[in-house]
């Protein structure tokens, strides 16, 4: 009998630049600990914390600001499995993550600072949709397509 997979509760932010809706550019960042891994900011939900509170906390911890306007929250939770070679290295005991996605827009005076007390990223960029899907880490690409398609369907992208 196969054991049930265990997923870590998580939030993820799709951040649009402050010039949205005139331009639709997405924030992606390169992880310090995994060479070539570009992704959206994300992080675990603490015990008793709401997904929205976790989102704001994670943004402050990872990009130095939580000065964002929440445009939309995906009603579904999205699961993904860690690649076999990463599962034990990242979060022992979990097979993957189950994520609540938020689409947010940076407020006009928001300043991104990835040199946080515990940096997760060493560089970042704002990219268009095509470049985003070319640049993100391969094992997250299908999840990103799925969630971006949802936000497109509901009229935000």
Secondary structure, DSSP 8 states (H G I E B T S, - for coil): ------EEEEEEEEEE-TTTTTS--EEEEEESSSTT-EE-EEEE--TT--HHHHHHHHHHHHHS---EEEEEEEEEEEEEE--HHHHHHHSTT-SEEEEEEEEEEE-TT-------TT--EEEEEEE-HHHHHHHS-GGGHHHHHHHHHHHHHTT--
